Amino acid sequence: MKFTDNFPMSQITTLGIGGPAKKFVSVKSEEELVEAIKYAEQNNLEYLVIGGGSNLLVSDQGVDKLIIKNEIARISHLGGVIKVKSGTLLQNLVDYSISHGLSGIEKLTGIPGTVGGAIYGNAGAYGQTISDHITSVVILGRSETTTPESIDSGQARVTFGKDACEFNYRDSIFKKNKLPILEVTFELESGDTKTLQQEADDVLQKRLVKYPKGIKCPGSFFKNIVAETLPSEILEKISPEKIVYGKLPAGTLLEEVGAKGDKLDGIEIAPYHANLFINRGSGTAQAQAFYTLAQKYVKKVKEKYGITLEPEVQLINLPTL
């Protein structure tokens, strides 16, 4: 395990954006993760555990923290119960479930990043959400406030049942408590491998239209809006056919205020999808341009619809939009 000074975050984010992290380390076991956290505490460093870097917008100035990249990966199953380490790539989990004839997460194919990151943000697509079939999540907590199986004097494995995870649309308790996710247990139903693979292939073809291979973007920048949370006077302005899976797509609102195709200093909003912000450049102020463009359209949507868009992307060392 090697700690690196001034590590360029642009090297590990799918956006290819981000200044230097004060310290950086990759961990491949729970023991290394505990060791990295101890290192941070002993050196009075804040730390941030990340997965695949696919949902991050990191400031051009970087981040004055120890960035811990979670590469703890393993999948096992017994019947319909799958246990997966949080640093496992989500795609590997989807492929594993399909190959073993287990149904429930096949529509998550093509979503980049790790299982831990997907749990953190309660990722989903095409009516399927990763929390649908979760039974428990194991995190790294503090043994002085809990009484679980001890890892050492300061850190402990703590199991959260599904209800304790407080899953909501693109949200979970882990966004609030920031505790590192170690392992997730799913209970999936039996399915036909060929049928599941066909469903996954169909979804992937749709995704590739929106997210061509090699595209530098963090996925959808803003969260869609749960329709039932909107006041009736706002819903009256929206055509019912715009509501998809009970959500009002942020892209619909952004398109209405002219976001498609807008550009700023190498950052472009896709001309074919208004909630897709793409890094087309290679300058040194890419995150600021990205943020400024997003801020512009938050204001426009608020002015026209009275709706405040929330970023789905994590903003690192950047103000709240």
Secondary structure, 3 states (H helix, E strand, C coil): CCCEEEEEHHHCCCCCCCCEEEEEEEECCHHHHHHHHHHHHHCCCCEEEECCCCCEEECCCCEEEEEEEECCCCEEEECCEEEEECCCEHHHHHHHHHHCCEECCHHHCCCCCEHHHHHHCCCEECCEEHHHHEEEEEEEEECCCCCCCECCCCEEEEEEECHHHCCECCECCHHHHCCCEEEEEEECEECCHHHHHHHHHHHHHHHHHHCCCCCCCCCCCECCEEHHHCCHHHHCCCCHHHCECCEECHHHHHHHCCCCCCEECCEEECCCCCCCEEECCCCCCHHHHHHHHHHHHHHHHHHHHCCCCCECCEEECCCCC
